[in-house]
Amino acid sequence: MARYILKRLLWMIPIVLGVAVIVFTLMSFCPGDPAAIILGSSATEADLAAMRDELGLNHSYLVRLGTFLSDTFIHFDLGKSWITQTSISAAIAERLPRTMMLTIATLGLSILIGIPLGIMAAINQGKWKDNFCMGFALLGVSIPDFWLALLLIILFSVKLGWLPAMGIGGVKYYILPALAGCMGGIATLARQTRSSMLDVIRADYITTARSKGVPEFRVITGHALKNAMIPIITIIGTHFGKMLGGAMVIETIFSIPGMGSYIVTGVNSRDYPVVQVAAIFLAIVFSICMLGVDLIYAAVDPRIKAQYGKKKRKVKADD
């Protein structure tokens, strides 16, 4: 297992480097002049030329790419924002926990609601509960996050005044953003759980457990759900990445100063260092999350456990 973890950690290096190169390339060739945005419309050509030289924009693409990769991955110098002249590392240290809290809350709601809905649909296949759960899942897939976010703000903030519409603070500030972002996850997890549970509850060992008089609740939770969770774990990990990306929309709508809104502001103002470094950090977070998912998958799936056991015994035998 330790060798597998080390291998996955080493694979993160080319992945993060690839993300860095792609984001740098996209920002370098996107339209817009950062110097003109920084200096404003009253700047002269001489001022613009001096600013471009100060930012290093007069150098070739390869020179700028090499400088960026060297500063970031060798010297660990994340630089400063071109627009605000503030430290990017300090901004990320402040903003990343907010995005992580929002993402974890969104994913938690998706799991707490989506998996029970899928179980209910599976054990009531063809009945009204099944139709209700799958109808709710279809609705969740169909509603865009930004549209649902606006509806939640109008209802719970403007009309009822129960929850804040924007900003940061206590837990209550994350309720509406998490609700707005979790619908897609609920729908996907409900449908995947239903499909997995239907495959499992038809198995012979489930029939045997029932024939032995094992209570239905224990059959579902202790036998069927454990085996049905194997493909669901993969879906959960994938949705964590999607919710990290979706944070850009949710944070912008609810005015949450997190990583998503940081990237959006950087793109709009052509603040290249902000976008590049923020994207790298999100890629690292997602890669670590997927590593955790693989480890959980290995712990749950007995076939993978056996595979690791065989490899370990083979290494000892060779020695």
N, C-alpha and C positions, 0 to 999 in steps of 0.2 A: 504493500500500500504506500509506503514511504517513497518508493521509487516512482510510483505512478504520480504522486503529488508533485515530486520534483520535476518529472517530465512535463506535467501540465503547467507548472510555474515557468519552466523554460520556454514553453510554447507561447506564453503571454508576451514574451519579448518581441518576436516578429509581428504579432498581432497589434500590439501598441505602436510599434514603429510604423506599421502599415497605416494605421489610423492617423498617425501624425503626418505622414507624407500626403495622404489623400486630403485631409482637411487643409493642410498648408497649400496644396496645389489649388484646391477649389477657391480658397480665399484670395490667392495671388492673382487668379485670372477672372475673378468676378468683377463686374463693372462697378465703377465708383472710385473716387480718389480720396484716400484717407487724409491727405494733406489739406484738401479743399474743405473737408468736413471739420477738421480741427481748427483751421484758421477762419473759416466763414467766407461769405460772399465778398467781403471787402478786401480780401487778400490780393496782392499783386502777383504777377508771374514770378518776380524775384523771390517774394516770400514763399510761394509755393515750391519753387525749386530748392530753396534752402531747407524747408521742412521735409521734402522728400529725401534730401541728402541726409538729414538728421535721423530720419526713420530707417534709412538704409534701402529705400525703394529704388534708388538709382542703380543698385547692383543687379547682376543677372539673377535669374530664377535659381540656378544651381548654387550660386554663392549664398543667397539668402536662405535656401533650404539647408545647406551645410551648417551655416551659422546657427540657425534655429535648433537643429538636431543636436549640435555640439553644446549649446548653452543649456538645453533642456535635459538631455540624457547623460552628459558627461560632467558638466559643471553644476547641474541642478539649479540653474538660475532661471526662474520662471518669468522674470522681467516685470515690467510695469504696464499698466493700461495706457495706450496712447491718448485716450480721451481724458481720463481723470487723473492720470499720473500716480495712481495708487498701486500698491503691491498686489500682484495677482495671487500670490500664495496666501496673503492675508485675506483677500476676498474669498478665495475658495475655502479656506479654513472656517470662515464665517457662514458661507452659503451652503456648502456641501451637507452639513448636518440637517439643514432644513429640508433639502431635497430628499435626503435619505429618510427622514421622518415621514414626509408626505408619501414617498413610494412604499415604505413599509406599511403605513396605515392603509393605503389603497390596496396593496396586495393582501393584507390581513382581512379586510372586508370581503375581498373577492373569494378568499378561501373559506371564510366563516359562512358565507351565504351560498356560494356556488357549489361547493361539494355536498352540503346537505340537500340542496335542490336536486342535484344529480342522483343522489341516493334515493330520495323520495320518488323521483320519476322512474328509476329502474325497478324498484320493488312494487310499483303500481303501474307497470307497463300496460298501456292501452286504456287506462282509466282516466278520469277527469283530472286527477292529481298530476299524472304524467303530462297530459295536454296543457295544464296550467303552467307547470314548470318549464316545459319546452317553449311555450308561448312567451313566457317571461324572458327566457334566454334569447329568443329571436328578437324581442323588443330591445334587449340590451345590446345586441349586435348592431341593430339598425339605428340607434340614437347616437349622433355624434357627441363627443365629450364636451365640445365648446357650447353646443346648443343646450345640453343638459345643465351645464354649469350656469348659463344665463337664467334658465328656468328656476334653478335652486336659489339663485341670488334674489330673483324677483319674489319668490314665494316666502322663503325663510328669513330673508334679510329686509327686503323692502316692505312686504305686506305684513308679515307676522313679527318681525323684529327679534326673532329668537337667536339668530346667529350672526356674527360679523361677516360682512361681504368681502373684506379685503384686509391685507396687512398680516402681521405676525403677532403672536402673543402666546396664550396658553393653548390647551388642547382644543378648545372650541373653535379656534381659527383654522384648524385642519379638518374639521368635520365636513363642511361643504366641499372643499377641494377633493377630499378622499371619496366622497359619495359620487362626485362628478366623474372621477377617473376610474371607478371600480366596475362600472356596468359592463364594459367589454370583457373584463376578466371574469366576472360572475357568469356571463353567458358562455364563454369558452370552457370554463371549468365545469359548469353544470352539464354541458353536452358531452364533454370528455368523460366525466365521472359516470354519467348514465351509460355511455357506450361500454366503458370498462367493466362496470358492475354487471351489465347484462351478459357479458362474456364469462364472467366469473361465476355468477349464481347458477349458471347452467352446468357447471362442472360436476363431476361425479362426487368429489369429496364434500361439496355443499349438500348434495342429496343425501349422502351418508350421514353427515352431521345432523341433518333434520330428522332422518329416520331413527337416530339414536336418542331423540328427544331433547336435543340442545335447544335452548330458547332462541326464538327468531332474532331477537336483538343481538345475542352473542354470535349467532351465525353471520349476521350482516357485519357487525363491527369487528369481531375477532377473527373471522375467517375470510369473508368475501372482500371487505374493504382493504385489508392488509395487502392482498394480492392485486387488487384493482388500483392501488396507489402507485404502482410502478410507472405506468405511462403518465399519470397525473403529475408526478414530481417533475418530469421533463417540461410539461406545459407550464407549471408554476415558474420554473427558472426562465423560460422564454418570455413569459409575461412580465417578469421583473425587468427585463431589458426594455420591453415595450413601454412599461410605465415610466421608466427613466426618461425615455424619449418623449412620452406624452407630457412629462412635467413642464416642458417648454410652453405648451398651450395652457395648461392648468395654472401654472405660476403667473403667467402673463395676465390671464383673466382675473385672478384673485389678488394680483399685486403682491405676490409672495417673493421676497428677494432671495431666491434660490439659484441653483446652477442653471436651470432652464431659462429663467428670465435673464440671467447673466449672459447666456449665449445669444439670446434673441437681441438684447441690447447691443452686444458686440457686433453681430451681423449687420444690424441697421446702421451702426456708426462706423462700419468697416474697421473695427478695432481688432486687427488680426491676432495679436498675442492673446487676447482674452478668449477668443473663439477656439484657437488652437490648443491652448493649455487646458481649457475647460473640457473640450472634447476628449483629450487624452485621459483626464481624470475619470470621466464617465466610462471610457473604454476599460480602464483598469478596474473600476468598481464592478462593471458587468462581467469581466473575465473572472474575478474572484468569486462572484455570485455563481457563475456556471460551474466553477470548480467545486464549490460547496454543494451544488445540486448533484454533481457526479458522485461525490463522496456519500451523500445521503442515498442516492440510487444504489450504490454498491453495498451499503449497509442493509438496504431493504430487500434487494434481489438476491436470493440464495444462489442463483447461477453465477453471478459475478463474484460472490464470496468464494464459491468453490474454485473459480478460475484463478483468483489470487492465491488460494491455498495450494493449487497445483504448481503454480509458478514458484512459490516459495519453497515447496518441497523439492522441486527440480533443481533449484539453485543450490540447496543444501546437498543434494545427491551428487551434483557435479563437483562440489568442493571435496 
